[in-house]
Structures are given as C-alpha cells and as structure tokens.
Amino acid sequence: MFDGAERLSIKEKIGYGLGDTAANFIFQTMVVFQLSFYTDTFGITAAAAGTLFMAVRVWDAIFDPMMGIIADRTHTRWGKFRPWILWTAVPFGVAGVAAFMTPAFGPAGKLVYAYVTYIFLMMVYSANNLPYSALTGVITGDIADRTSLSSYRFVCAMMGAFVVQGLALPMVRFFGRGDNAKGYLMTMGVLSTLAVACFFITFLSIRERIQPDPAQKSDIRRDFAGLAKNGPWITLFVLTVLIFVAYTMRAGVMVYYFKYYLLREDLFSLFNVCGLAASVTGILLCKPLSMRYGKRELYGAGLFLTVVFQALFLALPTSPGLAFALEILRQLSYGVTIPLLWTMMADVADYAEWTTGRRATGIVFSALVFGLKVGLGLGGGLGGWLLSLYGYAPNAVQTAHALMGIRMTASVFSAFPYFLGVVCLFFYRIDTEMNVRMTDELAERRRKFAAPRAATTGD
C-alpha cells in the first residue's frame, strides 16, 4: 500500500507520458486541422462546422459524467482507471481514421457522416482520456512526484504534437499527391497506428497505488453534491473551459493565418515545431518554478504573459520572422502552465477527500474533462462562426474584412478567455501551505485504513 514515501521510477513516468503522446497523435490533428479539413477538403461550410463542434457538446454533457461514474465503479485486477487505456486503444485509432475520411456523399450525407464520426471520436476520447487523466490522482500522492509526472506527461504529449504539427501537412501532401482527401486518410492511418501502440505501452508501464477507504459506500448523489460545494473544483472547472476555448479558437485558425494573411502556408509546420520546442522548455521549467513560487502563482504569471504575447499578433505586419519570434515567447510562457492544470485537478480530488472523507477521483476528473470538452466545442464553434461572420471563402483570395477576422481570432479574440482565466485563479484556494497539509493528513488516513487490509491479506 502506498504510504506517501514511495517514489515513481523514470520508466513509469515515461510509460505514463506515452499515453498522452498517443492521444495527441489524434487530438492535435483534430484541434489544429479539423476545421480546415471540414471547410477546404471535406466540403462543409465554416458555419456548419462550428455548429457541429457545439452540438456534440450536448451529448458530451451526458456522457462525460456517466464515464466518470463508470470509471469510479470499475473493479479489476489492474485497478479502476488503468484498464480503460487498454480497452479503448483500438477504438480510439479507428475513430481517428473515420473522422478524417471523405465519403462520396452529397452535402446532407456528408453532414450526417461528420456528426456521427465526430460524436464517436469524442465518446472514445472521453472513455480513454478521462480515466487516463484520473490516473494522475492515484499513481502517486506525493506533491513533487505528481508535478514531475505531469511534466513527463506533457513533454511526451509535445512529442505527439511535434509529429502532428510538424509532419501532418507534409504527410498529407506526400500521400495525397494533390488529393487531400486521400492524403488525410493515409496520414490518419499512420498516426492512429502509432497511437494504439503507445496506449499498449502505457497500460503495461503503470500501476495504481492510491485507493479509496474500503469502508466508503457507493453514493453517486453524494459524490456530485460534493462537487457543488467544492470551491476549488468550481474554480478549476471554469478555468478549464476558458483555457480550452482560447486554445481551440487559436489553434484552429492559425493555418488560415499562414495561408491567407502571411501567404506562407509552407512555413506553417516549421512555425508549429518552433513553438512546440519553446513549449517543451516551459514544461521542463514547470516543476522547479512551481516548487519555488507555488502552482497557483506560476499559473497566473504564465497565463498573463500568454495573453500579452498572443494579443500582439494583431499588430504584426506580414512578416513570418516576427510571427516566429512572438510565438516562441508565447509558447514558452504557456508551456509552464500546461502540467499545472492536470496536477491541480489531482489536488482538487485530494481536497474533496480531505474535506468530505470520500474519494471519487473519476467523477472529479470527468466533470473537469467535461469542462475541457465544453471549451473545445465553444472554441471550435466560435472559430468557425467568426470566420463565417467575417466572410471567409474557402480556397479563394480573402477580402480585407475576412483577413481581419482571421487576424482578430488568432490574437485578441482568443487571448481574452486566457485573460479571464488569470482572473479566475484569484479565487483558487489551494495554495502551497494547504497542499502540503492535505497531502500529509491524507497519507496518515490511508495508512490507518490500509493497516487492517494488510493484516487480513498478510501483506
């Protein structure tokens, strides 16, 4: 039984991190390229794509909490959350390929196909990523180890992002030879195969150590009622929505920014790679900086700088060099915040156990992942609607008004939710002192209820 003293090996941290490498082979393609795929290759309007992204959230509103309940009540010899990585590996790969196929249907048939495949992809994403994220809260209870685990996770996630953002468009051109529909299909086949392999490695590399009190009775109503009274959870939920609204709005429109404003679509992959390299540097700085200044304080500072550098994109002339320099500064600032959100989610699960005596890691994470999905949907929807509002026309010379819409969405519009996130952090109560006290008291509680179990089993 984990007593708070056991430390994680580098092998286990890397093994866990490869799960996010796998997810990002598909997630990054979805966030960065799916809007442009739908409008410029698949053949639906930007407004229809925006509505699609929003509509799927309705089902997610039902499915995510259901998945949290199911995960919390999963009992296998592998644990509660770990087996879901294995069970969803192949379906996730299939869903990734299906979402980037272009069937020979009419406009109505294509729209139906897009809805069905996108809903399927997001359901499998929930069934995989929710338990995967919840593992942060049960692999270790050590504050430093938990931040380190999240840092490893997001360095590995950036590896997946490097591949997608640096190689996806060249792969589409290579495989398609002028046929982007074929190019996307082949590219997703390769990326999805890699994702499935990485999921298997993750499953084999990790184990769950933190268990709820064996005397705890299943009570879904109490678990959800506890969230409504959990101030740090409410704050983090709102923050999660805002972060992913901003992230998705900007990520989805940057390919248009390079294609139509800078007129250098050939540099888009290199732009992404340089930005991600800066982001990885920020992630590596996260643990030492957070241990010195505190998670909440570091998050606020990094997010504020992200707002400043992102808003400045509006003032950029048609200079790729300046865009590269500004993106490196933006990604470095944002990079230090990336592991913190997920570490703080685990802290919120600890806070719930600390204040109520009940641990419902799956439900806590499911509700926060639902916030992530809301953000993805709102961000994707707003991006598509704004392009349509400003008069975007696929594969054509854009009007000055349409170009302004692309530039505003890439800068000020998408920076504003980040700014609201900075404000939100002022209401987050779990500081370093409280975090240490929670960790120590929870470790003592777990030792007490572990002792009778050990005596019974002979461990």
C-alpha positions, 0 to 999 in steps of 0.5 A, spaced: 500 500 500 502 506 498 504 510 504 506 517 501 514 515 501 514 511 495 517 514 489 515 513 481 521 510 477 523 514 470 520 508 466 513 509 469 513 516 468 515 515 461 510 509 460 505 514 463 507 520 458 506 515 452 499 515 453 498 522 452 503 522 446 498 517 443 492 521 444 495 527 441 497 523 435 489 524 434 487 530 438 492 535 435 490 533 428 483 534 430 484 541 434 489 544 429 486 541 422 479 539 423 476 545 421 480 546 415 479 539 413 471 540 414 471 547 410 477 546 404 477 538 403 471 535 406 466 540 403 462 543 409 461 550 410 465 554 416 458 555 419 456 548 419 462 546 422 462 550 428 455 548 429 457 541 429 463 542 434 457 545 439 452 540 438 456 534 440 457 538 446 450 536 448 451 529 448 458 530 451 454 533 457 451 526 458 456 522 457 462 525 460 459 524 467 456 517 466 464 515 464 466 518 470 461 514 474 463 508 470 470 509 471 469 510 479 465 503 479 470 499 475 473 493 479 479 489 476 485 486 477 489 492 474 485 497 478 479 502 476 482 507 471 488 503 468 484 498 464 480 503 460 487 505 456 487 498 454 480 497 452 479 503 448 486 503 444 483 500 438 477 504 438 480 510 439 485 509 432 479 507 428 475 513 430 481 517 428 481 514 421 473 515 420 473 522 422 478 524 417 475 520 411 471 523 405 465 519 403 462 520 396 456 523 399 452 529 397 452 535 402 446 532 407 450 525 407 456 528 408 453 532 414 450 526 417 457 522 416 461 528 420 456 528 426 456 521 427 464 520 426 465 526 430 460 524 436 464 517 436 471 520 436 469 524 442 465 518 446 472 514 445 476 520 447 472 521 453 472 513 455 480 513 454 482 520 456 478 521 462 480 515 466 487 516 463 487 523 466 484 520 473 490 516 473 494 522 475 490 522 482 492 515 484 499 513 481 502 517 486 500 522 492 506 525 493 506 533 491 513 533 487 512 526 484 505 528 481 508 535 478 514 531 475 509 526 472 505 531 469 511 534 466 513 527 463 506 527 461 506 533 457 513 533 454 511 526 451 504 529 449 509 535 445 512 529 442 505 527 439 504 534 437 511 535 434 509 529 429 502 532 428 504 539 427 510 538 424 509 532 419 501 532 418 501 537 412 507 534 409 504 527 410 498 529 407 501 532 401 506 526 400 500 521 400 495 525 397 499 527 391 494 533 390 488 529 393 487 531 400 482 527 401 486 521 400 492 524 403 488 525 410 486 518 410 493 515 409 496 520 414 490 518 419 492 511 418 499 512 420 498 516 426 492 512 429 497 506 428 502 509 432 497 511 437 494 504 439 501 502 440 503 507 445 496 506 449 499 498 449 505 501 452 502 505 457 497 500 460 503 495 461 508 501 464 503 503 470 500 501 476 495 504 481 497 505 488 492 510 491 485 507 493 479 509 496 477 507 504 474 500 503 469 502 508 466 508 503 459 506 500 457 507 493 453 514 493 453 517 486 448 523 489 453 524 494 459 524 490 456 530 485 453 534 491 460 534 493 462 537 487 457 543 488 460 545 494 467 544 492 470 551 491 476 549 488 473 544 483 468 550 481 474 554 480 478 549 476 472 547 472 471 554 469 478 555 468 478 549 464 473 551 459 476 558 458 483 555 457 480 550 452 476 555 448 482 560 447 486 554 445 481 551 440 479 558 437 487 559 436 489 553 434 484 552 429 485 558 425 492 559 425 493 555 418 488 560 415 493 565 418 499 562 414 495 561 408 491 567 407 494 573 411 502 571 411 501 567 404 506 562 407 502 556 408 509 552 407 512 555 413 506 553 417 509 546 420 516 549 421 512 555 425 508 549 429 515 545 431 518 552 433 513 553 438 512 546 440 520 546 442 519 553 446 513 549 449 517 543 451 522 548 455 516 551 459 514 544 461 521 542 463 521 549 467 514 547 470 516 543 476 522 547 479 518 554 478 512 551 481 516 548 487 519 555 488 513 560 487 507 555 488 502 552 482 497 557 483 502 563 482 506 560 476 499 559 473 497 566 473 504 569 471 504 564 465 497 565 463 498 573 463 504 573 459 500 568 454 495 573 453 500 579 452 504 575 447 498 572 443 494 579 443 500 582 439 499 578 433 494 583 431 499 588 430 504 584 426 505 586 419 506 580 414 512 578 416 513 570 418 520 572 422 516 576 427 510 571 427 516 566 429 519 570 434 512 572 438 510 565 438 516 562 441 515 567 447 508 565 447 509 558 447 514 558 452 510 562 457 504 557 456 508 551 456 509 552 464 502 552 465 500 546 461 502 540 467 499 545 472 492 544 470 492 536 470 496 536 477 491 541 480 485 537 478 489 531 482 489 536 488 482 538 487 480 530 488 485 530 494 481 536 497 474 533 496 477 527 500 480 531 505 474 535 506 468 530 505 472 523 507 470 520 500 474 519 494 471 519 487 477 521 483 473 519 476 467 523 477 472 529 479 476 528 473 470 527 468 466 533 470 473 537 469 474 533 462 467 535 461 469 542 462 475 541 457 470 538 452 465 544 453 471 549 451 473 545 445 466 545 442 465 553 444 472 554 441 471 550 435 464 553 434 466 560 435 472 559 430 468 557 425 462 562 426 467 568 426 470 566 420 463 565 417 461 572 420 467 575 417 466 572 410 471 567 409 471 563 402 474 557 402 480 556 397 479 563 394 483 570 395 480 573 402 477 580 402 480 585 407 474 584 412 475 576 412 483 577 413 481 581 419 477 576 422 482 571 421 487 576 424 482 578 430 481 570 432 488 568 432 490 574 437 485 578 441 479 574 440 482 568 443 487 571 448 481 574 452 478 567 455 486 566 457 485 573 460 479 571 464 482 565 466 488 569 470 482 572 473 479 566 475 485 563 479 484 569 484 479 565 487 483 558 487 484 556 494 489 551 494 495 554 495 502 551 497 501 551 505 494 547 504 497 542 499 502 540 503 497 539 509 492 535 505 497 531 502 500 529 509 493 528 513 491 524 507 497 519 507 496 518 515 488 516 513 490 511 508 495 508 512 490 507 518 485 504 513 490 500 509 493 497 516 487 492 517 487 490 509 494 488 510 493 484 516 487 480 513 491 479 506 498 478 510 501 483 506 
